[in-house]
Each structure stands twice: as structure tokens, then as C-alpha cells.
Amino acid sequence: MEKHEHEVSGEDGQLPVVRMMVLETDEPHHETQSRRGTFGEILHHHFADAGRAHDPPLGIETDRRFVVTENGGTMPKVSDFQDCHALLITGSMYDAHGDNPWILELLDLLKSERERQTTFSSSLPNPPSTPPSPFSFLISDFLGSL
């Protein structure tokens, strides 16, 4: 089962829209998910609130992709990022340095996207005692382009 959803806030055509893709590398606990949604839904709502509070207001378009292929997810292609202003990759219970096929595929995808993009920076800092995780990157230059 493919888990790919799309959500837009501020789609009245009057607001500039930030297009963001969220790659979900895990699912929340079932109780959390039933109350608040997937990680991508939670992030969309936070960014939509921030967009409404921004001066000038911004709309947020979120393309959510669950990428754990061994659990029914699908991996996007580099071409899917073409119209995105930002790429957010959620945290995960999985070992980012593991050899799961989907992790290796995601790393290859990120390397390809990094070669295409000029801005690639960490958005979700790891605690000082943990190594950097490829599941915590944000590619974003949308604020400078609006």
C-alpha cells in the first residue's frame, strides 16, 4: 500500500505558497497518530500555523511520502523534488547507518538531491552524544526566493 498524501493550506490563490516535501521514515505510536496524525500531518499543521503568522502570510503545500518500503512505503524520485522549496526528513526508530534496503535507497536519493541543490543543512539537531543522522536534513532556500 502506497502512503503518499498531499495537503495545502492557504490555497485561495492570494498567498505565496511554500512547497514542502516531508519524507516520513517512521510512524508515530498508534495513540499519537489517532490524536494528532502522521509525522507529516503534524509538521504540515505546524508549518501552516507558522505560514499564517508570517508577515506577509504564506500558504504551505505539503507532499508527504512514507518511505519505509519494507512497510508499504515508496521512495520518491529526484524529479519529484523539482518544484519543492523545502525537503524535511523525519526522525526514525531505525538506525540511520543501517543496511536496510530502503535506508540505502534513501541515502542514494539524498546524495543525488544534494548534487542538484545548493542549500543542504541540518534542521533537526541530534543530541551531542549521537552521530549526525541523514534523517534530519532540511533543504530550504524558499525564504530567499519569495
Backbone as CSV, one residue per row, in Angstrom:
resi,resn,N_x,N_y,N_z,CA_x,CA_y,CA_z,C_x,C_y,C_z
1,MET,0.835,-1.171,0.000,0.000,0.000,0.000,0.883,1.238,0.000
2,GLU,0.704,2.108,-0.974,1.463,3.341,-1.054,0.909,4.346,-0.066
3,LYS,1.805,5.002,0.653,1.404,6.023,1.609,1.961,7.347,1.117
4,HIS,1.165,8.075,0.351,1.580,9.344,-0.236,0.377,10.267,-0.185
5,GLU,0.523,11.391,0.501,-0.591,12.315,0.660,-0.132,13.724,0.360
6,HIS,-1.095,14.571,0.035,-0.823,15.945,-0.354,-1.803,16.838,0.395
7,GLU,-1.307,17.926,0.978,-2.171,18.821,1.736,-1.738,20.257,1.481
8,VAL,-2.701,21.163,1.348,-2.407,22.564,1.065,-3.157,23.440,2.058
9,SER,-2.470,24.460,2.574,-3.137,25.486,3.377,-3.003,26.803,2.637
10,GLY,-3.963,27.685,2.775,-3.894,28.992,2.146,-3.977,28.928,0.636
11,GLU,-4.814,28.025,0.107,-4.875,27.836,-1.337,-5.898,28.745,-2.015
12,ASP,-6.112,29.935,-1.452,-7.065,30.850,-2.065,-6.482,31.590,-3.270
13,GLY,-5.217,31.319,-3.591,-4.581,31.935,-4.750,-4.002,33.301,-4.452
14,GLN,-4.229,33.834,-3.266,-3.745,35.164,-2.918,-2.399,35.132,-2.196
15,LEU,-2.051,34.002,-1.599,-0.815,33.909,-0.821,0.291,33.251,-1.626
16,PRO,1.546,33.702,-1.435,2.648,32.911,-1.980,2.661,31.569,-1.248
17,VAL,2.963,30.501,-1.955,2.903,29.163,-1.376,4.296,28.553,-1.327
18,VAL,4.653,28.058,-0.164,5.890,27.308,0.032,5.559,25.838,-0.188
19,ARG,6.250,25.207,-1.130,6.029,23.789,-1.423,7.095,22.963,-0.693
20,MET,6.619,22.077,0.172,7.495,21.289,1.032,7.192,19.808,0.843
21,MET,8.226,18.994,0.826,8.038,17.550,0.828,8.548,17.025,2.164
22,VAL,7.745,16.172,2.804,8.132,15.530,4.059,8.301,14.047,3.776
23,LEU,9.495,13.549,4.022,9.757,12.120,3.897,9.634,11.517,5.292
24,GLU,8.621,10.696,5.462,8.363,10.060,6.755,9.149,8.749,6.820
25,THR,10.049,8.660,7.807,10.881,7.469,7.949,10.421,6.570,9.086
26,ASP,9.244,6.862,9.616,8.669,6.061,10.686,7.222,6.512,10.876
27,GLU,6.514,5.829,11.745,5.144,6.205,12.075,5.061,6.476,13.572
28,PRO,4.230,7.440,13.972,4.074,7.690,15.410,3.386,6.505,16.094
29,HIS,3.487,6.483,17.401,2.749,5.500,18.192,1.277,5.602,17.793
30,HIS,0.569,4.471,17.736,-0.809,4.465,17.232,-1.729,5.417,17.993
31,GLU,-1.519,5.593,19.310,-2.357,6.532,20.069,-2.085,7.978,19.647
32,THR,-0.815,8.287,19.450,-0.449,9.635,18.989,-0.992,9.870,17.593
33,GLN,-0.850,8.879,16.735,-1.317,9.028,15.363,-2.831,9.223,15.316
34,SER,-3.561,8.537,16.170,-5.025,8.705,16.150,-5.438,10.090,16.651
35,ARG,-4.653,10.679,17.545,-4.968,12.016,18.071,-4.420,13.140,17.197
36,ARG,-3.197,12.976,16.683,-2.516,14.102,16.028,-2.182,13.851,14.571
37,GLY,-2.216,12.599,14.115,-1.909,12.289,12.725,-0.502,11.746,12.551
38,THR,-0.113,11.602,11.297,1.236,11.128,10.980,2.234,12.240,11.274
39,PHE,3.527,11.908,11.240,4.540,12.939,11.430,4.398,14.029,10.368
40,GLY,4.116,13.640,9.144,3.936,14.613,8.070,2.738,15.524,8.301
41,GLU,1.644,14.965,8.803,0.461,15.782,9.108,0.758,16.763,10.238
42,ILE,1.452,16.292,11.260,1.815,17.157,12.382,2.683,18.306,11.883
43,LEU,3.682,17.992,11.070,4.567,19.029,10.543,3.815,19.999,9.641
44,HIS,2.911,19.476,8.807,2.133,20.364,7.941,1.360,21.384,8.782
45,HIS,0.719,20.930,9.842,-0.078,21.837,10.666,0.807,22.886,11.353
46,HIS,2.001,22.479,11.808,2.921,23.449,12.423,3.365,24.494,11.399
47,PHE,3.749,24.028,10.204,4.202,24.965,9.178,3.054,25.834,8.679
48,ALA,1.848,25.287,8.581,0.686,26.080,8.161,0.408,27.182,9.182
49,ASP,0.493,26.856,10.472,0.315,27.875,11.513,1.390,28.952,11.389
50,ALA,2.639,28.525,11.175,3.734,29.495,11.024,3.526,30.350,9.776
51,GLY,3.038,29.744,8.695,2.776,30.492,7.473,1.705,31.552,7.663
52,ARG,0.660,31.209,8.405,-0.410,32.185,8.683,0.126,33.339,9.543
53,ALA,1.058,33.040,10.457,1.608,34.063,11.353,2.722,34.871,10.679
54,HIS,3.249,34.398,9.578,4.342,35.084,8.882,3.848,36.404,8.299
55,ASP,4.739,37.387,8.204,4.380,38.663,7.595,5.270,38.896,6.390
56,PRO,4.731,38.776,5.190,3.337,38.529,4.839,2.994,37.052,5.007
57,PRO,1.714,36.727,5.144,1.304,35.327,5.297,1.741,34.469,4.112
58,LEU,2.016,33.214,4.406,2.427,32.245,3.391,1.506,31.038,3.432
59,GLY,1.178,30.498,2.285,0.489,29.218,2.217,1.533,28.106,2.262
60,ILE,1.142,26.943,2.697,2.048,25.793,2.779,1.426,24.635,2.008
61,GLU,2.179,24.083,1.087,1.773,22.882,0.354,2.715,21.771,0.786
62,THR,2.161,20.700,1.327,2.974,19.611,1.862,2.681,18.318,1.114
63,ASP,3.725,17.761,0.547,3.667,16.460,-0.122,4.316,15.472,0.836
64,ARG,3.511,14.585,1.432,4.015,13.644,2.431,4.244,12.289,1.796
65,ARG,5.443,11.733,2.027,5.782,10.413,1.485,6.326,9.536,2.603
66,PHE,5.668,8.426,2.843,6.182,7.411,3.764,7.178,6.576,2.962
67,VAL,8.439,6.544,3.366,9.493,5.962,2.533,10.031,4.615,3.011
68,VAL,9.482,4.061,4.074,9.955,2.759,4.558,9.322,1.699,3.655
69,THR,10.017,1.360,2.582,9.454,0.485,1.551,9.135,-0.903,2.082
70,GLU,9.870,-1.362,3.083,9.586,-2.694,3.635,8.291,-2.710,4.440
71,ASN,7.727,-1.512,4.707,6.450,-1.404,5.409,5.391,-0.738,4.536
72,GLY,5.509,-0.880,3.219,4.489,-0.374,2.304,4.728,1.014,1.763
73,GLY,5.830,1.647,2.127,6.125,2.984,1.622,6.723,2.954,0.229
74,THR,6.867,4.126,-0.351,7.502,4.265,-1.664,8.519,5.390,-1.601
75,MET,9.583,5.228,-2.362,10.642,6.222,-2.411,10.369,7.174,-3.567
76,PRO,10.432,8.491,-3.319,10.267,9.422,-4.435,11.484,9.367,-5.357
77,LYS,11.357,10.015,-6.486,12.471,10.162,-7.428,13.011,11.582,-7.289
78,VAL,14.245,11.798,-7.700,14.834,13.132,-7.631,13.937,14.139,-8.357
79,SER,13.339,13.728,-9.462,12.476,14.642,-10.221,11.263,15.105,-9.408
80,ASP,10.857,14.347,-8.388,9.732,14.748,-7.540,10.054,15.984,-6.702
81,PHE,11.340,16.273,-6.507,11.758,17.422,-5.705,11.833,18.708,-6.526
82,GLN,11.671,18.612,-7.821,11.927,19.738,-8.706,11.188,21.008,-8.312
83,ASP,9.936,20.914,-7.944,9.156,22.101,-7.610,9.057,22.348,-6.104
84,CYS,9.862,21.636,-5.317,9.829,21.806,-3.859,10.787,22.905,-3.430
85,HIS,10.351,23.677,-2.448,11.205,24.680,-1.836,11.956,24.105,-0.639
86,ALA,11.386,23.060,-0.037,11.978,22.503,1.181,11.742,21.000,1.227
87,LEU,12.705,20.304,1.781,12.614,18.862,1.992,12.906,18.611,3.462
88,LEU,11.963,17.973,4.140,12.119,17.659,5.554,12.037,16.155,5.710
89,ILE,12.983,15.592,6.442,13.028,14.148,6.658,12.842,13.921,8.153
90,THR,11.832,13.140,8.503,11.510,12.939,9.913,12.533,12.037,10.593
91,GLY,12.514,12.075,11.904,13.314,11.160,12.696,12.726,9.755,12.618
92,SER,13.466,8.793,13.122,13.064,7.410,12.960,13.625,6.537,14.061
93,MET,12.950,5.414,14.323,13.483,4.426,15.263,14.581,3.597,14.599
94,TYR,14.656,3.675,13.258,15.641,2.899,12.524,17.031,3.494,12.691
95,ASP,18.035,2.661,12.560,19.419,3.091,12.610,19.767,3.728,11.260
96,ALA,20.045,5.007,11.274,20.341,5.721,10.030,21.576,5.177,9.331
97,HIS,22.384,4.439,10.050,23.592,3.862,9.463,23.402,2.377,9.159
98,GLY,22.156,1.928,9.219,21.841,0.523,8.961,21.928,0.186,7.488
99,ASP,21.763,-1.096,7.192,21.857,-1.529,5.796,20.515,-1.993,5.244
100,ASN,19.419,-1.501,5.847,18.098,-1.801,5.283,18.067,-1.267,3.848
101,PRO,17.489,-2.006,2.917,17.460,-1.530,1.528,16.849,-0.136,1.375
102,TRP,15.784,0.172,2.127,15.162,1.492,1.984,16.072,2.594,2.496
103,ILE,16.881,2.323,3.529,17.822,3.322,4.045,18.892,3.607,3.004
104,LEU,19.424,2.550,2.392,20.442,2.729,1.357,19.875,3.476,0.150
105,GLU,18.629,3.168,-0.203,17.981,3.859,-1.318,17.761,5.334,-0.976
106,LEU,17.356,5.610,0.269,17.157,6.995,0.690,18.480,7.761,0.674
107,LEU,19.545,7.139,1.138,20.848,7.797,1.116,21.279,8.122,-0.311
108,ASP,21.070,7.195,-1.246,21.386,7.459,-2.655,20.551,8.624,-3.178
109,LEU,19.279,8.640,-2.816,18.392,9.724,-3.240,18.887,11.064,-2.688
110,LEU,19.265,11.098,-1.410,19.744,12.341,-0.801,21.039,12.820,-1.445
111,LYS,21.915,11.881,-1.773,23.161,12.261,-2.456,22.855,12.878,-3.814
112,SER,21.927,12.294,-4.538,21.545,12.843,-5.846,20.921,14.220,-5.691
113,GLU,20.055,14.387,-4.691,19.410,15.677,-4.467,20.429,16.705,-4.000
114,ARG,21.363,16.281,-3.193,22.396,17.221,-2.719,23.217,17.750,-3.887
115,GLU,23.520,16.898,-4.856,24.264,17.342,-6.033,23.457,18.361,-6.829
116,ARG,22.127,18.234,-6.828,21.257,19.131,-7.582,21.032,20.442,-6.838
117,GLN,20.976,20.403,-5.526,20.661,21.572,-4.705,21.915,22.309,-4.278
118,THR,21.765,23.588,-3.970,22.875,24.363,-3.433,22.786,24.513,-1.920
119,THR,21.604,24.359,-1.340,21.419,24.527,0.104,21.043,23.183,0.712
120,PHE,21.808,22.739,1.691,21.560,21.448,2.330,22.051,21.576,3.752
121,SER,21.140,21.715,4.702,21.575,21.937,6.072,20.719,21.144,7.044
122,SER,21.269,20.906,8.222,20.559,20.146,9.244,19.433,20.975,9.831
123,SER,18.279,20.353,10.038,17.167,21.070,10.638,16.762,20.504,11.985
124,LEU,17.057,19.266,12.231,16.675,18.626,13.484,17.946,18.158,14.171
125,PRO,18.555,19.011,15.000,19.849,18.652,15.580,19.760,17.406,16.445
126,ASN,20.811,16.619,16.371,20.916,15.425,17.210,21.527,15.831,18.546
127,PRO,21.241,15.090,19.614,21.933,15.358,20.876,23.437,15.237,20.664
128,PRO,24.241,15.969,21.431,25.693,15.963,21.220,26.318,14.581,21.249
129,SER,25.716,13.626,21.946,26.317,12.307,22.084,25.997,11.372,20.916
130,THR,25.196,11.820,19.945,24.826,10.940,18.844,25.412,11.450,17.539
131,PRO,25.751,10.530,16.621,26.287,10.969,15.339,25.194,11.619,14.493
132,PRO,25.576,12.486,13.543,24.567,13.094,12.678,23.751,12.027,11.953
133,SER,22.489,12.284,11.777,21.595,11.346,11.123,21.165,11.883,9.773
134,PRO,21.226,11.056,8.711,20.726,11.538,7.428,19.215,11.717,7.430
135,PHE,18.533,11.348,8.514,17.097,11.541,8.598,16.747,12.900,9.191
136,SER,17.711,13.792,9.294,17.411,15.087,9.908,17.975,16.237,9.076
137,PHE,17.619,16.268,7.813,18.087,17.332,6.938,16.932,18.152,6.410
138,LEU,17.201,19.406,6.203,16.232,20.291,5.576,16.917,20.960,4.393
139,ILE,16.342,20.833,3.213,16.829,21.561,2.055,15.875,22.713,1.878
140,SER,16.374,23.905,2.066,15.443,25.024,2.016,16.119,26.291,1.570
141,ASP,15.588,26.907,0.537,16.000,28.250,0.174,14.778,29.085,-0.182
142,PHE,13.587,28.632,0.290,12.363,29.300,-0.115,12.244,30.717,0.437
143,LEU,12.747,30.988,1.634,12.576,32.331,2.166,13.328,33.365,1.340
144,GLY,14.492,32.996,0.838,15.247,33.916,-0.002,14.663,34.095,-1.382
145,SER,13.825,33.163,-1.812,13.287,33.256,-3.155,11.903,33.884,-3.201
146,LEU,11.309,34.205,-2.038,9.970,34.812,-2.042,10.050,36.315,-2.044
